[in-house]
Amino acid sequence: MPRLGAHMSIAGGLPLAVERARAADCDTLQIFTKSASQWRARPLPAAEVTAFRASASDLDIRPIVAHASYLINLAAPNPALRQRSINALAEELDRADALGLLGVVLHPGSYTTGTEESGLRLVSEAIDEVFASRGNGTELLLEHTAGQGTNLGHRFEHLATIIGGTSAKEHLGICLDTCHLLAAGYDIATPDGYSRTFDDFEAQVGLDRLRVLHLNDSKHPCGSRRDRHDHIGRGWVGLETFGRLLQDPQLAHLPMVLETPKEQRQPGKATEVDPADTQNLATLRQLLDA
């Protein structure tokens, strides 16, 4: 049975994200360990790390993944921005290691004024630099993207090229997002398209690298290359596709995490449950039990 969860706010401290997850009846969880829109990160107090790990264990919320800052761009042709991105990713992994997380989800980057080929090479080289002095621990989970602008990672071939170009392969996993797949042109909304998509992924990357799924409907149709998430069953991915995913035996061991829109921009009370999360999780569990 897949473990279902959602991305939760860390407002008020990291341990509260775990409590919010349990209040929403989540089994798994995704967080930011710092502000996603800032380079600077506050240090993690030892007491907060201990409380987070204890709460996750006591409430059986597992596995937990972090999403990296949106500012990080390992494919940046600007050397200063790229080095700042490398340093920021190393810090993200350090924080995730301290918290005992499964992985850090990262968008591979955008090649901006460069080329696709050079951008993919820069990402591979940056990953090698990040892991040159790291041992085993939190994995880096490359997220398949929707393909907006010069974003890399919207084709399985991109992910395969990045992985093939590194010497840190044992530290890399993949995160697939249902909205991104459809937006990038993988027609998972039809039975044949769904089968072709996962056959292609197996051939290009390998299902053994898949670590987590983001479950999001899409406000735009297949091939739009627009990353706009919608509530489960209200978009172009559709309920049948989510039912197919939830009952697919080759995916049954994976954590599946919502990144659907919230009704509340910030949580009210410390562990107040967002009604949108409640509804989306209930819809998924109905499909799982069908």
C-alpha positions as CSV (number, residue, x, y, z in Angstrom):
1,M,0.0,0.0,0.0
2,P,1.4,3.4,-0.9
3,R,1.9,5.8,2.0
4,L,0.0,9.1,1.3
5,G,0.8,12.5,2.5
6,A,1.2,16.2,1.7
7,H,3.6,19.1,1.8
8,M,3.2,20.8,5.1
9,S,4.3,24.2,6.4
10,I,7.1,24.5,8.9
11,A,5.7,27.7,10.4
12,G,6.4,27.7,14.2
13,G,9.2,25.1,13.9
14,L,10.0,21.9,12.1
15,P,8.3,19.5,14.6
16,L,4.9,21.2,14.0
17,A,5.1,20.1,10.3
18,V,5.0,16.5,11.6
19,E,2.1,17.2,13.9
20,R,0.2,18.9,11.0
21,A,0.8,15.8,8.9
22,R,-0.6,13.5,11.6
23,A,-3.6,15.8,12.2
24,A,-4.4,15.6,8.4
25,D,-4.1,11.7,8.6
26,C,-0.9,11.7,6.5
27,D,1.5,8.7,6.5
28,T,4.3,10.5,4.8
29,L,5.4,14.2,4.5
30,Q,7.3,16.7,2.4
31,I,8.7,20.0,3.9
32,F,11.0,22.9,3.2
33,T,13.7,22.9,5.8
34,K,14.2,26.6,5.2
35,S,12.5,29.4,3.2
36,A,12.2,28.3,-0.4
37,S,12.6,31.8,-1.7
38,Q,15.7,32.9,0.2
39,W,19.4,31.8,0.1
40,R,19.9,32.4,3.8
41,A,18.9,29.6,6.2
42,R,18.7,29.9,10.0
43,P,20.8,27.3,11.8
44,L,18.8,24.2,13.0
45,P,19.0,24.1,16.9
46,A,19.9,20.7,18.2
47,A,16.8,20.6,20.4
48,E,14.5,21.2,17.4
49,V,16.3,18.5,15.4
50,T,15.8,16.0,18.3
51,A,12.1,17.0,18.6
52,F,11.5,16.6,14.9
53,R,13.0,13.1,14.7
54,A,11.2,12.0,17.9
55,S,7.9,13.3,16.6
56,A,8.3,11.6,13.2
57,S,9.1,8.3,14.9
58,D,6.3,8.5,17.6
59,L,3.7,9.5,15.0
60,D,4.9,7.1,12.4
61,I,5.3,9.7,9.7
62,R,7.7,8.2,7.1
63,P,9.5,8.6,4.9
64,I,10.0,12.4,5.0
65,V,11.5,14.3,2.1
66,A,12.5,18.0,1.7
67,H,12.1,20.1,-1.3
68,A,15.1,22.3,-2.1
69,S,15.0,26.0,-2.6
70,Y,13.6,27.2,-5.9
71,L,16.6,29.6,-6.2
72,I,19.1,26.8,-6.8
73,N,20.1,26.4,-10.4
74,L,22.9,23.9,-11.1
75,A,22.7,24.6,-14.8
76,A,23.3,28.3,-14.5
77,P,25.9,29.5,-17.1
78,N,26.8,32.4,-14.7
79,P,29.7,30.9,-12.6
80,A,28.8,33.0,-9.4
81,L,25.2,31.9,-9.4
82,R,26.1,28.3,-10.1
83,Q,28.6,28.2,-7.3
84,R,26.1,29.8,-4.9
85,S,23.6,27.1,-6.0
86,I,26.1,24.3,-5.4
87,N,26.8,25.7,-1.9
88,A,23.1,26.0,-1.2
89,L,22.4,22.4,-2.3
90,A,25.2,21.1,0.0
91,E,23.6,23.0,2.9
92,E,20.1,21.5,2.0
93,L,21.6,18.0,2.1
94,D,23.4,18.8,5.4
95,R,20.1,19.9,7.0
96,A,18.2,16.9,5.6
97,D,20.9,14.5,6.9
98,A,20.6,16.1,10.4
99,L,16.8,15.5,10.3
100,G,17.1,12.0,9.0
101,L,15.2,12.6,5.7
102,L,15.0,10.2,2.8
103,G,15.9,12.7,0.2
104,V,16.0,16.3,-1.1
105,V,13.8,16.9,-4.1
106,L,15.5,19.3,-6.6
107,H,14.5,20.7,-10.0
108,P,17.6,20.1,-12.2
109,G,17.8,23.7,-13.3
110,S,17.5,26.0,-16.3
111,Y,20.1,26.6,-19.0
112,T,19.0,30.2,-19.6
113,T,21.5,31.8,-22.0
114,G,23.4,28.5,-22.5
115,T,22.4,25.4,-24.4
116,E,20.5,22.3,-23.3
117,E,23.6,20.2,-23.8
118,S,25.8,22.5,-21.8
119,G,23.2,22.8,-19.1
120,L,22.9,19.1,-18.6
121,R,26.6,18.8,-18.3
122,L,26.8,21.6,-15.7
123,V,24.2,19.8,-13.6
124,S,26.1,16.6,-13.6
125,E,29.4,18.3,-12.8
126,A,27.7,20.2,-9.9
127,I,26.3,17.0,-8.5
128,D,29.8,15.5,-8.5
129,E,31.1,18.6,-6.7
130,V,28.4,18.4,-4.1
131,F,29.0,14.7,-3.4
132,A,32.8,14.7,-3.7
133,S,33.2,14.8,0.1
134,R,29.9,13.3,1.2
135,G,29.3,9.8,2.4
136,N,26.0,7.8,2.5
137,G,23.0,9.7,3.8
138,T,20.2,11.7,2.3
139,E,19.7,11.2,-1.4
140,L,19.4,13.8,-4.0
141,L,16.0,13.3,-5.8
142,L,15.9,14.9,-9.3
143,E,12.4,16.0,-10.1
144,H,11.0,15.6,-13.6
145,T,9.7,19.0,-14.6
146,A,6.9,20.5,-16.7
147,G,9.2,22.0,-19.3
148,Q,8.6,25.7,-18.9
149,G,11.1,28.0,-20.7
150,T,14.6,26.6,-20.6
151,N,13.9,24.3,-17.7
152,L,15.8,21.0,-17.9
153,G,14.4,17.6,-16.7
154,H,11.1,17.5,-18.7
155,R,12.3,14.6,-20.7
156,F,13.4,11.3,-19.3
157,E,16.4,11.5,-21.5
158,H,17.5,14.6,-19.6
159,L,17.4,12.7,-16.3
160,A,19.3,9.8,-17.8
161,T,21.9,12.1,-19.2
162,I,22.4,13.9,-15.9
163,I,22.7,10.6,-14.0
164,G,25.0,9.1,-16.7
165,G,27.3,12.1,-16.5
166,T,28.0,11.8,-12.8
167,S,30.2,9.6,-10.7
168,A,27.7,10.0,-7.8
169,K,25.0,7.7,-9.2
170,E,24.6,5.9,-5.9
171,H,23.4,9.1,-4.3
172,L,20.7,9.9,-6.9
173,G,17.0,9.1,-7.1
174,I,14.0,10.4,-9.0
175,C,10.8,12.2,-8.1
176,L,7.9,12.1,-10.6
177,D,5.1,14.6,-10.5
178,T,1.7,13.7,-12.2
179,C,1.1,17.4,-13.2
180,H,4.6,17.7,-14.7
181,L,4.4,14.5,-16.6
182,L,1.2,15.5,-18.3
183,A,2.3,19.1,-19.0
184,A,5.6,17.8,-20.5
185,G,3.7,15.6,-23.0
186,Y,3.5,12.2,-21.3
187,D,-0.1,11.3,-21.8
188,I,-0.7,9.5,-18.5
189,A,-4.4,10.4,-18.6
190,T,-5.1,7.5,-21.0
191,P,-4.4,3.8,-20.3
192,D,-2.1,3.4,-23.3
193,G,-0.3,6.6,-22.6
194,Y,0.2,5.6,-18.9
195,S,1.7,2.3,-19.9
196,R,4.0,3.9,-22.5
197,T,5.1,6.5,-20.0
198,F,6.3,4.0,-17.4
199,D,7.8,1.7,-20.0
200,D,9.8,4.7,-21.3
201,F,10.8,5.7,-17.8
202,E,12.0,2.1,-17.1
203,A,14.0,2.1,-20.4
204,Q,15.6,5.5,-20.0
205,V,16.1,5.8,-16.2
206,G,14.9,2.7,-14.4
207,L,12.0,2.2,-12.0
208,D,14.6,1.2,-9.3
209,R,15.6,4.9,-9.1
210,L,12.0,6.1,-8.4
211,R,11.8,7.2,-4.7
212,V,8.7,9.4,-4.4
213,L,5.6,10.6,-6.4
214,H,4.0,14.0,-6.3
215,L,0.3,13.6,-6.8
216,N,-1.1,16.8,-8.4
217,D,-3.8,17.3,-11.0
218,S,-3.1,19.8,-13.8
219,K,-4.9,23.0,-14.7
220,H,-3.6,22.6,-18.3
221,P,-3.8,19.8,-20.9
222,C,-1.1,17.3,-22.0
223,G,1.8,19.0,-23.7
224,S,1.1,22.5,-22.4
225,R,4.5,22.7,-20.6
226,R,2.7,24.8,-17.9
227,D,3.3,23.9,-14.3
228,R,-0.1,24.7,-12.6
229,H,-1.3,22.2,-10.0
230,D,-5.0,21.5,-9.4
231,H,-7.0,19.5,-6.8
232,I,-7.2,15.7,-7.3
233,G,-9.9,15.0,-10.0
234,R,-10.5,18.6,-11.0
235,G,-7.9,18.8,-13.8
236,W,-6.6,17.1,-16.9
237,V,-4.9,14.2,-15.1
238,G,-8.3,13.0,-13.9
239,L,-9.5,10.5,-11.2
240,E,-9.0,7.4,-13.4
241,T,-5.3,8.1,-13.7
242,F,-4.9,8.6,-9.9
243,G,-6.8,5.4,-9.4
244,R,-4.4,3.6,-11.8
245,L,-1.4,5.0,-10.0
246,L,-2.6,4.1,-6.5
247,Q,-3.4,0.5,-7.6
248,D,-0.3,0.0,-9.7
249,P,1.8,-2.8,-8.0
250,Q,5.1,-1.5,-9.3
251,L,4.5,1.8,-7.4
252,A,2.9,0.4,-4.2
253,H,6.0,0.8,-2.1
254,L,6.4,4.5,-2.8
255,P,5.5,7.5,-0.7
256,M,3.0,9.7,-2.6
257,V,2.8,13.3,-1.6
258,L,0.2,16.0,-2.4
259,E,1.4,19.5,-3.6
260,T,-2.1,20.6,-4.4
261,P,-3.3,24.2,-3.6
262,K,-4.0,25.1,0.0
263,E,-7.1,27.0,1.1
264,Q,-5.1,28.7,3.8
265,R,-1.9,30.6,2.9
266,Q,-0.6,29.9,6.4
267,P,-1.9,27.5,9.1
268,G,-4.1,29.1,11.7
269,K,-3.7,27.1,14.9
270,A,-0.5,25.1,15.4
271,T,-1.9,21.9,13.9
272,E,-5.0,23.2,12.1
273,V,-5.8,21.0,9.1
274,D,-6.2,22.6,5.7
275,P,-9.6,21.6,4.3
276,A,-8.2,21.2,0.8
277,D,-5.7,18.6,2.1
278,T,-8.4,16.7,3.9
279,Q,-10.5,16.6,0.7
280,N,-7.7,15.6,-1.6
281,L,-6.4,12.8,0.8
282,A,-10.0,11.5,1.2
283,T,-10.4,11.4,-2.6
284,L,-7.1,9.4,-2.9
285,R,-8.0,6.9,-0.2
286,Q,-11.4,6.3,-1.9
287,L,-9.6,5.5,-5.1
288,L,-7.2,3.3,-3.2
289,D,-10.0,1.3,-1.7
290,A,-12.1,1.1,-4.8
